[in-house]
Amino acid sequence: IIRAVVRSGGKDIEGFARVPLSRPEIVLEHSYQNNVVSTGEEARLRIRPYFFTIADPRELRVSWSIDDAPKQTLSGIQGFSFSARPFQGAEIRVSARVSNPSRVTEAREGMVRLNVR
């Protein structure tokens, strides 16, 4: 339960909201229409984490991979970029695994398919 108090016109207005417990979720974001990346492009992806027990997203650990080959592990949710050139004409799977190092059970994986043309 979250309690909020707002002072307006000299009076306190109080409200409550129930937030159900939920397992962590992630959303992989990119700006490629129809998931198509141009061959010569530097592809960029971002992660939006939800429902992790953290005070700051920089506490999270993120591992990125392309077609199941590990590419980069980062602290925090910085974006991931890679050259699309080696994947010309292919459909690739870009995956991310986000985990909370202080809570081993808090982890989530996500994947997006990109077509390189």
C-alpha positions as a printed Julia matrix, in Angstrom:
117×3 Matrix{Float64}:
  0.0     0.0     0.0
  1.28    3.44   -0.93
  0.04    6.44    1.01
  0.27    9.95   -0.44
 -0.56   13.24    1.25
 -0.87   16.48   -0.74
 -1.4    19.9     0.8
 -3.81   22.02   -1.23
 -5.49   25.24   -0.12
 -4.22   24.75    3.43
 -5.77   21.29    3.7
 -4.18   17.86    3.55
 -5.64   15.5     0.97
 -4.76   11.88    1.61
 -4.93    8.97   -0.78
 -3.97    5.33   -0.87
 -3.06    2.98   -3.7
 -2.57   -0.75   -3.62
  0.36   -2.0    -5.67
  0.23   -5.77   -6.13
  3.43   -7.74   -5.88
  4.67   -8.83   -9.25
  7.7   -10.62  -10.57
 10.3    -8.5   -12.37
  9.66   -7.66  -16.02
 11.76   -6.01  -18.73
 10.92   -4.33  -22.0
 13.52   -4.11  -24.77
 13.06   -0.9   -26.72
 14.34    0.2   -30.12
 13.25    2.66  -32.79
 13.29    0.37  -35.84
 10.03    0.31  -37.75
  8.93   -3.27  -38.42
 12.12   -4.42  -36.61
 14.25   -3.65  -39.7
 17.81   -2.36  -39.25
 19.87   -1.02  -42.17
 23.09   -2.94  -42.87
 25.44    0.01  -42.33
 23.68    1.15  -39.18
 24.85    1.09  -35.58
 21.88   -0.65  -33.94
 20.85    0.6   -30.48
 18.59   -0.97  -27.89
 17.48    0.03  -24.39
 15.93   -1.77  -21.45
 13.07   -0.65  -19.23
 13.04   -2.7   -16.01
  9.87   -3.04  -13.92
  9.2    -4.48  -10.47
 12.81   -5.04   -9.37
 13.55   -4.39   -5.69
 16.12   -1.64   -6.21
 16.55    2.02   -5.34
 18.46    2.86   -8.51
 18.54    1.11  -11.93
 22.35    1.31  -11.83
 22.21   -1.51   -9.25
 21.08   -3.97  -11.93
 23.39   -6.18  -13.98
 22.63   -6.62  -17.69
 24.04   -9.24  -20.05
 23.46   -8.8   -23.79
 23.79  -11.44  -26.49
 23.18  -11.77  -30.23
 21.98  -15.17  -31.46
 22.95  -16.64  -28.05
 26.58  -15.46  -28.33
 27.5   -13.3   -25.3
 28.44   -9.76  -26.32
 28.51   -7.48  -23.29
 27.8    -7.41  -19.56
 27.12   -4.07  -17.9
 26.21   -2.67  -14.53
 23.09   -0.58  -14.81
 20.69   -0.34  -17.71
 22.85    1.53  -20.18
 21.88    0.97  -23.78
 23.5    -1.61  -26.03
 24.75   -0.9   -29.54
 26.34   -3.03  -32.24
 27.22   -2.81  -35.91
 24.57   -4.43  -38.09
 27.02   -4.92  -41.0
 28.16   -8.5   -40.09
 24.52   -9.64  -40.02
 23.53   -8.41  -43.51
 20.47  -10.26  -44.82
 19.86  -12.11  -41.57
 17.22  -12.18  -38.88
 19.01  -11.92  -35.53
 17.87  -12.4   -31.96
 19.1    -9.77  -29.54
 18.64  -10.93  -25.96
 19.14   -9.32  -22.58
 19.23  -10.81  -19.11
 18.68   -8.37  -16.25
 19.42   -9.41  -12.69
 19.56   -7.87   -9.25
 22.91   -8.9    -7.71
 21.58   -8.42   -4.18
 18.54  -10.7    -4.78
 19.44  -13.8    -6.76
 15.82  -14.68   -7.47
 15.2   -11.34   -9.21
 16.14  -11.86  -12.83
 14.38  -11.62  -16.16
 15.24  -12.28  -19.78
 13.88  -10.64  -22.9
 14.47  -10.99  -26.63
 13.71   -9.07  -29.8
 14.15  -10.21  -33.41
 15.68   -7.72  -35.84
 15.95   -8.06  -39.62
 19.15   -6.63  -41.09
 18.69   -5.37  -44.68
